[in-house]
Amino acid sequence: MTTLIKNARLFTRKGLVPGDVCLTPQGLAAPAAADATIDVAGAILAPGLVDVHIHGSFDVDCLDGGDSVATMAAGLPRFGVTGFLPSLAAAPLPTMTAAMVAACEYMSAPNPMAAKVYGVHLEGPFFNPARAGAQPHEALRLPNLADYQAIVGEHEKHVKKISLSCELPGGIDFARELAARGVAVSLAHTEATAEQAHEIFGAGVRHFTHCFNAAGAMFNRAPGPAIAALNDARITLEMICDNVHLHRDLMKVMLCCAADRIVGITDAMMAAGTGREGEFMLAGQKVYVKDGAARLDSESLAGSVATLDFVTQNLMKLGLSQYDALACTASRPRTTHGLPGGFVEPGAPADVVLFDDDLRVLATYIDGREVYKS
């Protein structure tokens, strides 16, 4: 089935441009006669949101294996998400391996009406214990190819991203090797100094995981790794824009300095999308959700309960235009992680979302089919 979307504001390389576009199973096409025509009366049509850092939602955690990724994929289009990277936190190697296998099995036979799984993000286990955050200390390891290979097995082609503490012994060589294999390497949970961070970025690391969270502190003569990343035009910066992880003033500084390098993420855990508070789990640990925050017994933050449409709306509330907010969650996650699409133009995937002026989701399309309508 083909659908002609009329009178939209299209998310293009030149901004939000009034126009029409045809949705087909093969992708977006120039306006033409179609099976159905929808006049959207000026609504924004943008690429679907992509969450490159999400551990769970809808009462499941990616580490659970089984149908957890399928459950997430089926529910996320409601929040405008048409693609994501299931993110595996640190856990015993057999648990991570089983979760990796389960995610790849889903990718081999996906639900065509669900958000697409573009690959797996390994957020662990190669982290500095001093900046573990909610990562379980007993599961952390020094960077090494043997443990990495044990986790990914024959599925390395599906590892889209890995987050690690590159300052650990062997970390820079490990990062350089994975970058050469085509994996997006991201500095994370790090005690690196600014000087070490610059060396790490010089080795091919091009991303910073949840910038300013679980990272070395900032001082006037020791600015730390996040400031080094902010000052390096090559580095993409993940931002958890949930009004919990980062102070509003810090988020504004990040946007003032590097709005064109921000990728909005949720870092969501299994409570996201449920609307409930109470006790949940993350990486085998009890997490307590109250007042929009997820915390361990230690009071350490343990992921978020945000959804990516909420993150996008928050970015606009911080002062970004509609276009620039969507760039952070719909376009840039694709262009910086080697994923298809990024703009509404002929030949791009027909994985698109209609938004109102406040960036609330009106409808979600995957391969040209409507999979959600508000």
LOKOLVO-317488 format. One record per residue (C-alpha): residue in one letter; x, z, y. Coordinates in pm, 1 decimal. Each point is the difference from the previous one (the first is absolute). Example, Ala and Ser with C-alpha at 12.3 -4.5 7.8 and 13.67 -1.06 7.14 Angstrom:
2
+------+----------+----------+----------+
| code |       c1 |       c3 |       c2 |
+------+----------+----------+----------+
|    A |   1230.0 |    780.0 |   -450.0 |
|    S |    137.0 |    -66.0 |    344.0 |
+------+----------+----------+----------+
! end
This chain:
374
+------+----------+----------+----------+
| code |       c1 |       c3 |       c2 |
+------+----------+----------+----------+
|    M |      0.0 |      0.0 |      0.0 |
|    T |    118.4 |    -76.2 |    354.1 |
|    T |   -101.7 |    185.3 |    313.9 |
|    L |     29.7 |   -119.8 |    359.3 |
|    I |     63.1 |    287.7 |    240.2 |
|    K |   -114.6 |   -100.2 |    348.4 |
|    N |     57.9 |    153.2 |    343.2 |
|    A |    269.7 |    242.8 |   -110.9 |
|    R |    307.0 |    124.5 |    183.1 |
|    L |    272.2 |   -113.1 |   -236.7 |
|    F |    321.8 |    199.0 |    -49.7 |
|    T |    255.6 |   -277.0 |     59.6 |
|    R |    369.3 |    -21.6 |     85.2 |
|    K |   -105.2 |    -35.4 |    365.3 |
|    G |   -239.3 |    295.7 |     13.3 |
|    L |   -374.9 |     36.6 |    -50.6 |
|    V |   -132.8 |   -352.9 |     50.0 |
|    P |   -369.2 |   -101.9 |     -5.1 |
|    G |    -69.4 |   -238.0 |   -285.1 |
|    D |   -145.8 |    -86.2 |   -337.4 |
|    V |    160.6 |     -0.5 |   -343.6 |
|    C |   -104.7 |    -86.0 |   -353.5 |
|    L |     51.1 |    246.3 |   -286.6 |
|    T |     63.2 |   -159.3 |   -339.1 |
|    P |    123.1 |    138.4 |   -333.6 |
|    Q |    324.5 |   -191.4 |     61.3 |
|    G |     55.1 |    149.5 |    345.2 |
|    L |    -90.0 |    -45.1 |    364.8 |
|    A |    -81.0 |   -350.4 |    119.9 |
|    A |    -94.3 |   -182.5 |    317.4 |
|    P |   -369.9 |     15.8 |     92.8 |
|    A |   -213.2 |   -227.9 |   -219.0 |
|    A |   -338.1 |    -18.9 |   -167.7 |
|    A |    -33.7 |    294.7 |   -238.7 |
|    D |   -235.1 |    158.2 |   -250.0 |
|    A |    -81.7 |    273.8 |    250.1 |
|    T |     41.1 |     45.5 |    374.5 |
|    I |     26.9 |    336.7 |    174.3 |
|    D |     -5.6 |     39.2 |    377.0 |
|    V |    195.5 |    320.5 |     64.9 |
|    A |    -73.0 |      7.5 |    374.3 |
|    G |    353.0 |     75.4 |    120.1 |
|    A |    111.5 |    239.6 |   -273.0 |
|    I |    372.5 |      9.6 |    -78.3 |
|    L |    111.1 |   -180.4 |   -316.4 |
|    A |    343.4 |    122.0 |   -109.7 |
|    P |    208.9 |     -0.6 |   -316.1 |
|    G |   -102.8 |    284.7 |   -226.5 |
|    L |    182.0 |    328.4 |     45.7 |
|    V |    294.8 |     64.6 |   -232.9 |
|    D |    111.3 |    353.4 |    -88.8 |
|    V |    363.3 |     -5.7 |   -111.1 |
|    H |      8.5 |    377.6 |    -56.7 |
|    I |   -294.2 |    157.8 |   -182.7 |
|    H |     14.4 |    246.5 |   -290.7 |
|    G |   -366.9 |     36.8 |    -76.6 |
|    S |   -360.9 |     12.6 |    111.6 |
|    F |   -346.9 |     41.6 |   -150.6 |
|    D |    115.1 |    296.0 |   -214.7 |
|    V |    284.6 |   -187.7 |   -171.6 |
|    D |    379.4 |     -1.2 |     37.1 |
|    C |    212.3 |   -303.8 |    -87.1 |
|    L |    214.8 |    225.9 |   -217.5 |
|    D |   -301.8 |     66.0 |   -222.0 |
|    G |     34.9 |   -347.1 |   -150.6 |
|    G |   -306.9 |   -119.3 |   -188.6 |
|    D |   -265.7 |   -144.3 |    231.2 |
|    S |    125.8 |    171.1 |    315.5 |
|    V |    126.1 |   -318.0 |    167.6 |
|    A |   -319.7 |   -183.6 |    -95.6 |
|    T |   -207.2 |    277.8 |    157.1 |
|    M |    198.4 |    -18.3 |    322.2 |
|    A |    -16.5 |   -379.0 |     12.5 |
|    A |   -376.4 |      1.5 |    -43.8 |
|    G |    -61.6 |    253.4 |    277.8 |
|    L |    246.9 |   -100.4 |    271.7 |
|    P |   -182.1 |   -312.6 |    132.3 |
|    R |   -258.1 |    236.9 |    149.6 |
|    F |    274.0 |    103.9 |    243.2 |
|    G |    110.4 |   -356.8 |     74.9 |
|    V |    291.2 |      6.2 |   -246.2 |
|    T |     49.6 |   -323.6 |   -193.5 |
|    G |    341.6 |     82.5 |   -144.0 |
|    F |    227.9 |    297.3 |    -68.6 |
|    L |    311.5 |    128.5 |   -170.6 |
|    P |    -79.5 |    288.7 |   -237.7 |
|    S |    263.2 |    258.9 |     86.1 |
|    L |    150.5 |    214.4 |   -274.7 |
|    A |    134.5 |    338.1 |    105.4 |
|    A |    285.6 |    171.9 |   -182.0 |
|    A |    -92.1 |    121.6 |   -348.8 |
|    P |    164.8 |     27.5 |   -342.2 |
|    L |    129.9 |   -343.2 |    -98.1 |
|    P |   -252.0 |    -50.7 |   -285.3 |
|    T |   -286.7 |     68.1 |    243.9 |
|    M |    134.1 |   -247.7 |    253.6 |
|    T |     61.2 |   -258.6 |   -272.3 |
|    A |   -354.9 |     33.6 |   -134.4 |
|    A |   -143.2 |    -30.4 |    350.7 |
|    M |    213.0 |   -308.6 |     64.5 |
|    V |   -123.7 |   -160.6 |   -320.8 |
|    A |   -363.5 |     82.1 |     81.7 |
|    A |     26.9 |   -153.9 |    347.6 |
|    C |    158.7 |   -315.3 |   -138.8 |
|    E |   -262.7 |    -27.7 |   -272.2 |
|    Y |   -267.8 |      6.8 |    270.1 |
|    M |    187.7 |   -266.3 |    196.5 |
|    S |     -6.8 |   -226.2 |   -306.3 |
|    A |   -382.2 |     13.5 |    -14.7 |
|    P |   -130.1 |    109.9 |    341.7 |
|    N |   -356.4 |     41.8 |    117.1 |
|    P |    -67.1 |   -309.4 |    217.0 |
|    M |   -239.3 |    198.3 |    220.3 |
|    A |    256.2 |    272.8 |     74.7 |
|    A |    298.2 |     44.9 |    231.2 |
|    K |    309.2 |   -179.9 |   -126.2 |
|    V |    296.8 |    189.7 |   -139.3 |
|    Y |    309.1 |   -175.0 |    135.1 |
|    G |    251.2 |    212.2 |   -186.7 |
|    V |    114.5 |    359.9 |    -39.5 |
|    H |    168.6 |    228.6 |    252.5 |
|    L |    231.3 |    256.9 |   -156.9 |
|    E |      4.3 |    300.7 |    232.5 |
|    G |    235.7 |    196.3 |   -216.5 |
|    P |    174.9 |    140.3 |   -190.9 |
|    F |    324.5 |    -67.9 |    190.3 |
|    F |    -37.2 |    252.3 |    281.3 |
|    N |    199.2 |    268.5 |    177.2 |
|    P |   -137.8 |    341.7 |   -104.7 |
|    A |     57.8 |    126.4 |    355.5 |
|    R |   -272.4 |   -238.1 |    120.4 |
|    A |   -222.2 |     -7.4 |   -306.6 |
|    G |   -321.3 |     70.2 |    190.7 |
|    A |   -277.9 |    -12.6 |   -259.9 |
|    Q |    221.7 |   -171.3 |   -258.6 |
|    P |     52.2 |    235.5 |   -298.8 |
|    H |    360.0 |    124.8 |      7.3 |
|    E |     36.2 |      5.3 |   -377.3 |
|    A |    -66.9 |   -375.5 |    -16.6 |
|    L |    262.0 |   -106.3 |    255.8 |
|    R |    310.5 |   -193.9 |   -106.5 |
|    L |    309.1 |   -156.0 |    149.5 |
|    P |    -29.0 |   -376.1 |     50.9 |
|    N |    106.2 |   -187.4 |   -311.4 |
|    L |    -91.2 |   -326.5 |   -166.9 |
|    A |    -49.2 |    152.3 |   -346.6 |
|    D |   -289.5 |    222.6 |    107.2 |
|    Y |   -142.8 |   -278.4 |    215.0 |
|    Q |      7.1 |   -237.2 |   -295.7 |
|    A |   -162.4 |    265.1 |   -220.6 |
|    I |   -292.7 |     16.9 |    244.7 |
|    V |    -52.1 |   -371.4 |     57.9 |
|    G |     93.3 |   -136.2 |   -341.8 |
|    E |    -98.0 |   -364.9 |    -28.4 |
|    H |   -216.8 |     22.0 |    312.3 |
|    E |    268.8 |     -6.0 |    269.4 |
|    K |   -151.2 |   -315.8 |    149.7 |
|    H |   -299.9 |    213.0 |    100.3 |
|    V |    207.4 |    254.9 |    195.2 |
|    K |    -73.0 |   -105.2 |    355.1 |
|    K |    148.2 |    303.2 |    177.5 |
|    I |    209.2 |    309.1 |    -69.2 |
|    S |     47.7 |    303.1 |    224.2 |
|    L |    316.7 |    204.8 |    -47.6 |
|    S |    249.7 |    234.2 |    163.1 |
|    C |    283.0 |   -246.7 |     46.8 |
|    E |    242.2 |    267.9 |    123.9 |
|    L |     20.7 |    153.9 |   -348.6 |
|    P |    305.6 |    -79.4 |   -214.4 |
|    G |    -26.7 |   -361.0 |   -115.5 |
|    G |   -297.4 |    -58.5 |    223.7 |
|    I |    137.1 |   -277.5 |    218.7 |
|    D |    129.3 |   -203.0 |   -296.4 |
|    F |   -333.6 |     53.8 |   -178.2 |
|    A |   -191.2 |   -114.4 |    309.0 |
|    R |    223.0 |   -305.1 |     42.9 |
|    E |    -52.8 |   -101.9 |   -363.6 |
|    L |   -380.8 |     30.5 |     14.6 |
|    A |    -16.1 |   -185.9 |    330.9 |
|    A |    197.4 |   -281.9 |   -163.6 |
|    R |   -263.6 |     -7.5 |   -276.1 |
|    G |   -273.8 |    -54.9 |    258.3 |
|    V |   -139.3 |    354.1 |     16.8 |
|    A |    -92.6 |    130.8 |    345.5 |
|    V |    215.2 |    313.1 |     36.7 |
|    S |   -118.8 |    279.0 |    229.7 |
|    L |    189.5 |    307.5 |    120.7 |
|    A |   -204.8 |    310.2 |    -78.4 |
|    H |      4.5 |    377.6 |    -47.7 |
|    T |    339.7 |     -7.9 |    160.6 |
|    E |    259.5 |    232.8 |    148.4 |
|    A |    209.7 |   -292.1 |    120.8 |
|    T |    164.7 |     33.9 |    337.6 |
|    A |    -54.0 |   -272.0 |    258.1 |
|    E |    344.4 |   -136.5 |    -83.5 |
|    Q |    -78.6 |     -6.7 |   -373.4 |
|    A |   -334.8 |   -167.1 |     73.3 |
|    H |    171.4 |   -280.5 |    190.0 |
|    E |    231.6 |    -54.0 |   -298.9 |
|    I |   -301.1 |     -1.4 |   -233.3 |
|    F |   -180.2 |   -259.3 |    210.8 |
|    G |    315.0 |   -208.2 |     -2.8 |
|    A |    -18.1 |     -5.5 |   -380.9 |
|    G |   -331.8 |   -185.4 |     -1.8 |
|    V |   -255.5 |    280.9 |     32.8 |
|    R |   -272.0 |   -130.1 |    231.5 |
|    H |   -277.0 |    261.5 |    -11.5 |
|    F |    -50.3 |    369.1 |     81.4 |
|    T |   -263.6 |    184.7 |   -203.2 |
|    H |   -249.3 |    213.0 |    197.8 |
|    C |    233.7 |      9.5 |    299.0 |
|    F |     72.3 |    350.6 |    137.3 |
|    N |   -162.1 |    165.8 |   -303.4 |
|    A |    231.0 |    153.7 |   -263.6 |
|    A |    298.9 |   -108.4 |    207.2 |
|    G |    293.9 |    175.6 |    160.2 |
|    A |    -84.7 |    174.5 |    326.5 |
|    M |     67.6 |   -146.5 |    344.1 |
|    F |    240.8 |    173.9 |    238.6 |
|    N |    158.5 |   -116.7 |    322.8 |
|    R |    345.0 |    -64.5 |   -149.6 |
|    A |   -115.5 |    -55.2 |   -358.1 |
|    P |   -306.8 |   -225.0 |     29.5 |
|    G |    -51.1 |    -46.8 |   -373.0 |
|    P |   -108.1 |   -297.4 |   -212.1 |
|    A |   -340.9 |    -67.3 |    154.7 |
|    I |    148.2 |    -52.7 |    346.3 |
|    A |    262.7 |   -227.7 |   -152.8 |
|    A |   -280.4 |   -204.1 |   -158.1 |
|    L |   -194.9 |     -7.2 |    324.7 |
|    N |    307.5 |   -147.8 |    170.2 |
|    D |     63.5 |   -269.3 |   -263.4 |
|    A |   -207.2 |   -313.8 |     56.6 |
|    R |     35.7 |    -96.1 |   -367.4 |
|    I |   -189.5 |    302.1 |   -132.6 |
|    T |   -370.9 |     16.6 |    -77.7 |
|    L |   -141.4 |    348.9 |     60.4 |
|    E |   -283.4 |    142.9 |   -206.8 |
|    M |   -235.1 |    219.7 |    204.4 |
|    I |   -258.2 |    238.9 |   -148.7 |
|    C |   -243.5 |    -21.1 |    289.4 |
|    D |   -243.3 |    264.2 |   -129.0 |
|    N |     19.2 |    252.9 |    288.3 |
|    V |    164.9 |    247.7 |   -238.1 |
|    H |    346.9 |   -121.7 |    -96.4 |
|    L |    122.2 |    -89.1 |    349.0 |
|    H |    -65.2 |    142.8 |    344.3 |
|    R |   -189.5 |   -235.0 |    226.6 |
|    D |    286.0 |     -8.7 |    252.1 |
|    L |    249.4 |    -97.3 |   -270.3 |
|    M |   -225.0 |   -279.8 |   -122.7 |
|    K |    -24.3 |   -129.8 |    356.2 |
|    V |    379.2 |      5.9 |     33.9 |
|    M |     32.6 |   -195.8 |   -324.0 |
|    L |   -248.1 |   -258.4 |    126.2 |
|    C |    171.6 |    -23.7 |    338.8 |
|    C |    337.6 |    -58.7 |   -165.0 |
|    A |    -93.3 |   -209.1 |   -302.3 |
|    A |   -364.3 |   -106.4 |     -8.4 |
|    D |    104.6 |   -333.7 |   -150.6 |
|    R |    167.3 |    176.4 |   -295.6 |
|    I |   -263.5 |    258.3 |    -91.8 |
|    V |   -183.7 |    -25.9 |   -332.5 |
|    G |   -298.6 |    232.4 |    -16.6 |
|    I |    -41.2 |    172.9 |   -336.9 |
|    T |   -220.0 |    270.4 |   -147.4 |
|    D |    233.2 |    169.8 |   -252.3 |
|    A |   -339.4 |     92.4 |   -143.4 |
|    M |    -51.8 |    226.9 |   -299.2 |
|    M |   -299.2 |     26.6 |   -233.1 |
|    A |   -228.7 |    175.8 |    250.0 |
|    A |     -9.3 |   -306.6 |    224.8 |
|    G |   -334.0 |   -175.0 |     -9.6 |
|    T |   -179.0 |    294.1 |   -161.1 |
|    G |   -111.4 |    177.9 |    317.3 |
|    R |     65.7 |    335.4 |   -170.5 |
|    E |    221.1 |    297.4 |     67.1 |
|    G |    137.3 |    234.7 |   -262.7 |
|    E |    252.8 |    -21.6 |   -281.4 |
|    F |    157.8 |   -326.1 |   -113.3 |
|    M |    325.5 |   -110.0 |   -165.4 |
|    L |    305.3 |   -199.7 |    110.8 |
|    A |    290.2 |    -73.4 |   -233.8 |
|    G |   -109.1 |    281.1 |   -230.1 |
|    Q |    -27.6 |    257.6 |    281.0 |
|    K |   -307.4 |    173.4 |    138.0 |
|    V |    -91.0 |   -118.1 |    348.5 |
|    Y |   -254.9 |    160.8 |    229.5 |
|    V |   -194.0 |   -213.9 |    246.2 |
|    K |   -146.8 |    164.6 |    308.6 |
|    D |    -74.6 |   -124.2 |    351.4 |
|    G |    132.6 |   -347.5 |    -72.5 |
|    A |    338.8 |    115.1 |   -133.8 |
|    A |    136.1 |     15.8 |   -356.3 |
|    R |    250.7 |    277.7 |    -69.2 |
|    L |    183.1 |    165.7 |   -287.5 |
|    D |     -6.4 |    377.4 |    -49.3 |
|    S |    320.1 |      2.4 |    205.7 |
|    E |   -193.6 |   -153.4 |    294.3 |
|    S |    210.2 |   -316.3 |    -24.5 |
|    L |   -203.6 |   -310.9 |     71.7 |
|    A |    -80.2 |   -189.4 |   -320.3 |
|    G |   -105.2 |   -349.8 |     92.0 |
|    S |   -307.0 |    -67.4 |    209.8 |
|    V |   -373.0 |    -46.6 |    -38.7 |
|    A |     -5.5 |   -289.8 |    246.7 |
|    T |   -133.2 |   -348.2 |    -66.0 |
|    L |    165.9 |   -306.8 |    148.6 |
|    D |   -291.9 |    -95.0 |    224.4 |
|    F |     24.9 |    350.3 |    150.7 |
|    V |    374.0 |    -49.9 |     54.1 |
|    T |    -67.4 |   -333.6 |    170.0 |
|    Q |   -260.9 |    152.5 |    230.0 |
|    N |    240.2 |    282.7 |     87.6 |
|    L |    268.6 |   -248.2 |     97.4 |
|    M |   -240.9 |   -156.4 |    246.7 |
|    K |    -91.4 |    344.5 |    135.2 |
|    L |    370.8 |     57.7 |     63.9 |
|    G |     -3.0 |   -294.7 |    238.1 |
|    L |     54.6 |   -311.3 |   -210.0 |
|    S |   -223.4 |   -301.4 |     46.8 |
|    Q |   -231.6 |   -105.9 |   -282.2 |
|    Y |    247.3 |   -274.0 |    -88.6 |
|    D |    307.1 |    225.1 |     -1.0 |
|    A |   -174.3 |    271.7 |   -201.8 |
|    L |   -100.3 |   -255.3 |   -262.7 |
|    A |    352.5 |   -138.7 |      0.8 |
|    C |    121.2 |    341.9 |   -120.5 |
|    T |   -232.1 |     15.7 |   -300.5 |
|    A |   -110.7 |   -356.1 |    -79.2 |
|    S |    277.4 |   -239.2 |     97.0 |
|    R |    335.0 |    181.7 |     12.3 |
|    P |    -32.0 |    165.1 |   -344.1 |
|    R |    -17.6 |   -354.2 |   -137.5 |
|    T |    272.1 |   -164.1 |    207.1 |
|    T |    251.7 |    282.6 |    -53.4 |
|    H |    -62.8 |     42.0 |   -373.4 |
|    G |    -10.9 |   -364.7 |   -107.5 |
|    L |   -376.2 |      0.2 |    -59.2 |
|    P |   -228.5 |   -301.9 |     48.5 |
|    G |   -194.5 |    -57.8 |    320.5 |
|    G |     25.9 |    189.0 |    325.3 |
|    F |   -212.4 |   -217.7 |    228.5 |
|    V |   -336.0 |   -176.5 |     -6.2 |
|    E |    112.8 |   -359.8 |    -38.1 |
|    P |    -55.2 |   -287.5 |   -245.9 |
|    G |    179.3 |     58.0 |   -328.0 |
|    A |     10.8 |    379.5 |     27.0 |
|    P |   -178.0 |    204.7 |   -269.0 |
|    A |   -369.6 |     51.5 |     66.5 |
|    D |     52.8 |    376.9 |    -17.0 |
|    V |   -149.6 |     86.5 |    336.9 |
|    V |   -206.0 |    266.9 |    172.1 |
|    L |   -259.8 |     -8.5 |    276.9 |
|    F |     42.6 |    281.0 |    254.0 |
|    D |   -207.7 |    109.6 |    297.3 |
|    D |    157.6 |     78.2 |    337.8 |
|    D |     88.2 |    353.1 |   -113.9 |
|    L |    170.2 |   -141.3 |   -311.7 |
|    R |   -267.9 |    129.0 |   -231.8 |
|    V |    -35.6 |   -204.4 |   -317.1 |
|    L |   -303.3 |   -228.7 |     -4.9 |
|    A |     81.0 |   -203.8 |   -311.3 |
|    T |    289.8 |    -60.0 |   -237.7 |
|    Y |     76.6 |   -328.2 |   -176.9 |
|    I |    242.5 |    -55.3 |   -286.4 |
|    D |     77.7 |   -358.3 |   -100.6 |
|    G |   -289.0 |   -102.6 |    222.3 |
|    R |   -257.8 |    220.2 |   -172.7 |
|    E |   -177.8 |    282.0 |    178.5 |
|    V |     87.8 |    319.7 |   -187.2 |
|    Y |   -120.2 |    252.8 |    257.4 |
|    K |   -252.3 |      1.7 |    283.7 |
|    S |    -71.3 |    296.8 |    224.1 |
+------+----------+----------+----------+
! end
